[in-house]
Amino acid sequence: MGVFVFLPLVLPLTAWPIARLAEQHLHPRTATRLLTLVAVVMATCSMVCLGLVMVVGTAQLPGNPLPDGWSDPEVRAAVPYDEVVGKAAIPALCAVVVACGRMLWRHGRVRRRAHRALVGLPGTEVAVLPDEVPYAYALPGGRRGRVVVTTALLDCLEPAERRALFAHERAHLAARHHRFLLAVQLAAWANPFLRPLRTAVSYTTERWADEEAAQVVGSRRTVASAIGRAALVSRGTPVATLAGLAAPGPVPRRVAALLGPAPLARSWPSVFTSVFTSVGLAAWGAAAGAAVSAMSSANSAVTMFFILYAATPL
C-alpha cells in the first residue's frame, strides 16, 4: 500500500476551490448535488483507509483478539511508520465514530421532539405554533414533511413575505435538503478537511430554496425582503440539518443574490466541459481528487485483504 493509504486522508484539500467557486458561479441545485457527492465519496474513502491503518495498529497491541499472523513484519510493512501511525489510528477512528454517532443521535432527538411538539395540532402541511419565539423550519417525516412556523414570526412578516416563507420551506421538503445537509455533516465529522464543503452546502441548499420560492412567488425582491426580516428576528433552526428560511449563514449574500439576476441552470456535463474557467478547473480538480481517493482506498483495501489472508494461519 505504501503512502497510498494516506492519500484519501488529505485529498479533500483538492475540493476546497470548488467549494467556494460553486457557491458563486453554479446554480444552487447543481452546486448542492456536486459538493455533496464529492464530500460523501471522499469521507468514505478516508474512513476505509483509516480503518485499514487501525487494523495494523490493533494487531500490535498485546491481548488483541486478532490472529497472531496479523502482527507479522510483512503486515506492518504495508503501512509506513506503522508503530506510530497504526496506534494513532485507533483513537482517531474511535473519535470519528463517536462524533458521527453523537451527531446522528442529536439529529434524531431533535426531530422526535419536534414531532412530539406537533401532537394535537391539525395534520396539515403547515403547523403554526403559538410561540412568542420567532422561528420556522422544514420538518421532514412522513410522506411530505411539515412546515413549522410560530405565530411570532408570522406577525413580523407581510402577507407576501409569508407566502415566500411557506414556498421556501416547501422547497426544502420537496428537494429533501435535510438529506444533503446530514450527509455533509457526517462527512465533515469523518474528515475535518471536508468542513468547507459542509459550509458551502449549508449555503447552497438555502439558495436553492430561495430560487424555488422566487419562482413560486414571482418576485425575487419579496423573497429577499422575507429573508432579511426573518433573519433579524429569528433564531434560525433547532439543529443544523433542519433547513429554514432564517438559517444561520451569510444572509446578506443570499439577499444580494436575490436582488440580482437569476442564476443559470447548468448541467453537470456543462460544468466539467468549461475547462478553461475557474469553475471548470476547480470541478476537475475536485473530481480528480475524489477519483484518486477512490482508487487509493480500493487499492489499499484489496492489498490489505491479500496480505492479511496470506498471514492468517489455516
C-alpha positions in Angstrom: 0.0 0.0 0.0 2.7 2.5 1.0 1.8 6.1 1.1 -1.3 5.5 -1.0 -3.2 4.5 2.2 -2.7 8.1 3.5 -3.8 9.9 0.3 -7.6 9.8 1.0 -7.0 11.5 4.3 -5.5 14.6 2.7 -7.1 14.7 -0.8 -10.2 16.5 0.5 -7.9 19.6 0.3 -8.4 19.4 -3.5 -12.1 20.1 -3.1 -11.6 23.5 -1.3 -11.5 25.6 -4.5 -14.8 24.2 -5.9 -16.5 24.6 -2.5 -16.1 28.4 -2.8 -16.5 28.8 -6.5 -19.6 26.6 -6.7 -21.4 29.0 -4.3 -20.6 31.9 -6.5 -20.9 30.6 -10.1 -23.1 27.4 -10.2 -26.8 27.1 -9.8 -27.5 26.2 -6.2 -29.1 22.9 -7.2 -26.1 21.8 -9.2 -23.7 23.0 -6.5 -25.5 21.2 -3.7 -25.5 17.9 -5.6 -21.9 18.2 -6.8 -20.5 19.2 -3.4 -22.4 16.5 -1.5 -21.3 13.8 -3.9 -17.7 14.8 -3.6 -17.9 15.1 0.2 -19.5 11.6 0.6 -17.0 9.9 -1.7 -14.0 11.5 0.0 -15.3 10.8 3.5 -16.0 7.2 2.7 -12.5 6.7 1.2 -10.8 8.3 4.2 -12.8 6.2 6.6 -11.8 3.0 4.7 -8.1 3.9 4.8 -8.2 4.9 8.5 -9.8 1.6 9.3 -7.1 -0.3 7.4 -4.4 1.5 9.3 -6.2 0.9 12.6 -6.2 -2.9 11.9 -2.4 -2.8 11.7 -2.2 -0.8 14.9 -4.6 -3.0 16.7 -2.7 -6.2 15.8 0.3 -4.8 17.6 -1.5 -4.4 20.9 -1.0 -7.2 23.4 -4.0 -9.3 24.1 -5.9 -8.2 21.0 -8.4 -10.7 19.5 -7.0 -10.6 16.0 -5.0 -13.5 14.6 -1.3 -13.6 15.6 -0.2 -13.5 12.0 -1.7 -10.1 11.5 1.2 -8.6 13.6 3.9 -10.2 11.4 6.5 -7.8 9.9 5.1 -8.4 6.4 1.8 -6.9 7.5 3.3 -4.0 9.3 5.5 -3.2 6.3 2.4 -2.4 4.3 1.9 0.8 6.3 4.7 3.3 6.6 5.6 4.3 10.2 3.3 1.5 11.4 4.4 1.8 15.0 3.2 5.4 15.4 0.5 5.7 12.7 -1.1 2.4 13.4 -1.7 3.1 17.0 -2.7 6.7 16.4 -5.4 5.5 14.0 -7.2 3.6 16.8 -8.2 6.7 18.9 -8.7 8.7 15.7 -11.2 6.2 14.2 -13.0 5.8 17.6 -13.3 9.6 17.8 -14.8 9.8 14.3 -17.3 7.0 15.1 -18.3 8.6 18.4 -18.7 12.1 16.8 -20.8 10.7 13.9 -22.9 8.7 16.3 -23.4 11.6 18.6 -24.4 13.8 15.6 -27.0 11.3 14.4 -28.4 10.8 17.9 -28.7 14.6 18.4 -30.4 14.9 15.0 -32.9 12.1 15.7 -33.6 13.5 19.2 -34.4 17.0 17.8 -36.7 15.5 15.1 -38.5 13.4 17.7 -39.0 16.4 20.0 -40.2 18.5 17.1 -42.8 15.8 16.1 -44.0 15.4 19.6 -44.5 19.2 19.9 -46.9 19.0 17.0 -49.1 16.3 18.6 -52.7 17.7 18.9 -52.3 20.1 16.1 -54.2 19.7 12.8 -52.4 17.3 10.5 -52.0 19.9 7.8 -48.8 20.6 5.8 -48.2 23.9 7.8 -48.1 23.7 11.6 -48.4 27.0 13.3 -47.2 27.0 16.9 -48.4 29.7 19.4 -45.0 30.6 20.5 -43.5 34.1 21.3 -40.1 33.0 19.9 -40.0 33.6 16.1 -38.7 30.7 14.1 -39.6 28.5 11.2 -38.1 25.3 9.7 -38.9 22.4 7.4 -39.5 19.2 9.4 -39.1 16.1 7.4 -41.0 12.9 8.1 -44.0 11.0 6.8 -44.9 11.4 3.1 -44.1 15.1 2.6 -43.0 16.5 5.9 -44.4 19.6 7.5 -43.6 23.3 7.7 -43.3 24.5 11.2 -43.7 28.3 11.9 -44.6 30.3 15.0 -47.1 33.0 15.3 -44.4 35.4 16.5 -42.6 35.1 13.1 -45.8 35.3 11.1 -46.7 38.5 12.9 -43.4 40.0 11.8 -44.0 39.4 8.1 -46.2 41.0 5.5 -48.7 38.7 3.6 -46.4 38.5 0.5 -43.4 37.6 2.7 -45.4 34.9 4.4 -46.1 33.3 1.0 -42.4 33.5 0.4 -41.7 31.8 3.7 -44.0 28.9 3.0 -42.7 28.5 -0.5 -39.1 28.4 0.8 -39.8 25.8 3.4 -41.8 23.7 1.0 -38.9 23.8 -1.4 -36.7 22.3 1.4 -39.1 19.5 1.9 -39.7 18.8 -1.8 -36.0 18.6 -2.6 -35.1 16.6 0.6 -32.5 19.1 1.6 -32.2 17.6 5.1 -30.5 14.5 3.4 -27.9 16.7 1.7 -27.2 18.5 5.0 -27.0 15.4 7.0 -24.6 13.7 4.5 -22.2 16.6 4.5 -22.4 16.9 8.3 -21.3 13.3 8.7 -18.6 13.7 6.0 -17.2 16.7 7.9 -17.0 14.7 11.1 -15.4 11.8 9.3 -12.7 14.1 7.8 -12.2 17.7 9.1 -10.8 18.7 5.8 -14.3 18.5 4.4 -15.7 21.2 6.6 -15.6 23.9 3.8 -17.9 21.6 1.8 -20.3 21.4 4.7 -20.4 25.2 5.0 -20.9 25.5 1.2 -23.8 23.0 1.1 -25.5 24.7 4.0 -25.4 27.9 1.9 -26.4 26.3 -1.4 -29.4 24.5 0.0 -30.7 27.8 1.3 -30.0 29.4 -2.1 -31.7 26.5 -3.8 -34.8 27.1 -1.7 -34.6 30.8 -2.3 -34.7 30.4 -6.0 -37.6 28.0 -5.9 -39.5 30.4 -3.6 -38.8 33.2 -6.0 -40.3 31.3 -8.9 -43.4 30.4 -6.9 -44.0 33.9 -5.5 -43.0 35.6 -8.8 -40.9 38.3 -7.1 -37.2 37.9 -6.1 -37.4 41.1 -4.1 -40.2 39.8 -1.9 -38.2 36.7 -1.0 -35.2 38.8 -0.3 -37.3 41.0 2.0 -38.7 38.0 3.8 -35.2 36.5 4.4 -33.9 39.8 5.7 -36.8 40.4 8.0 -36.9 36.9 9.3 -33.1 36.9 10.0 -33.4 40.0 12.1 -35.9 38.4 14.5 -35.5 34.7 14.2 -33.2 32.2 16.0 -32.9 30.0 13.0 -33.4 26.3 13.3 -33.0 23.9 16.3 -30.4 21.8 14.5 -28.1 22.2 11.6 -29.7 19.5 9.5 -33.1 21.1 9.7 -33.3 23.8 6.9 -35.1 27.1 7.4 -35.7 30.5 5.9 -33.5 32.3 8.5 -30.9 29.5 8.9 -27.6 30.8 10.3 -25.2 31.8 7.5 -24.4 34.6 5.0 -27.8 36.2 4.9 -26.5 39.3 3.1 -25.1 37.2 0.3 -28.4 35.5 -0.1 -30.3 38.8 -0.2 -27.7 40.2 -2.7 -28.1 37.1 -4.9 -31.9 37.5 -5.0 -31.6 41.2 -5.9 -29.5 40.2 -8.9 -30.4 38.2 -11.9 -31.5 34.6 -11.5 -28.6 32.0 -11.9 -28.4 29.9 -15.0 -29.2 26.3 -14.6 -26.2 24.4 -15.8 -26.0 20.6 -16.1 -23.1 18.7 -14.7 -21.5 17.9 -18.1 -21.5 21.6 -19.0 -19.7 22.3 -15.7 -16.9 19.9 -16.5 -16.6 20.9 -20.1 -15.8 24.5 -19.2 -12.2 23.5 -18.8 -10.7 27.0 -19.2 -12.8 28.7 -16.5 -12.1 28.8 -12.8 -15.2 26.8 -12.0 -14.3 24.1 -14.6 -10.7 23.8 -13.3 -11.9 23.6 -9.7 -14.5 21.0 -10.7 -11.9 18.9 -12.5 -9.6 19.2 -9.5 -12.3 18.0 -7.1 -13.3 15.2 -9.4 -9.7 14.1 -9.8 -9.2 14.2 -6.0 -12.3 12.1 -5.5 -11.2 9.6 -8.2 -7.7 9.3 -6.7 -9.2 8.8 -3.3 -11.5 6.0 -4.5 -8.6 4.3 -6.4 -6.2 4.6 -3.4 -8.7 3.3 -0.9 -9.7 0.4 -3.2 -6.1 -0.5 -3.9 -5.3 -0.3 -0.2 -8.3 -2.4 0.8 -7.5 -5.1 -1.8 -3.8 -5.2 -1.0 -4.5 -5.4 2.8 -7.0 -8.2 2.2 -4.5 -10.4 0.4 -1.8 -9.6 2.9 -4.0 -10.5 5.9 -5.3 -13.5 4.0 -1.7 -14.8 3.5 -0.8 -14.0 7.1 -3.8 -15.8 8.6 -2.9 -19.3 9.8 -5.1 -22.1 8.4 
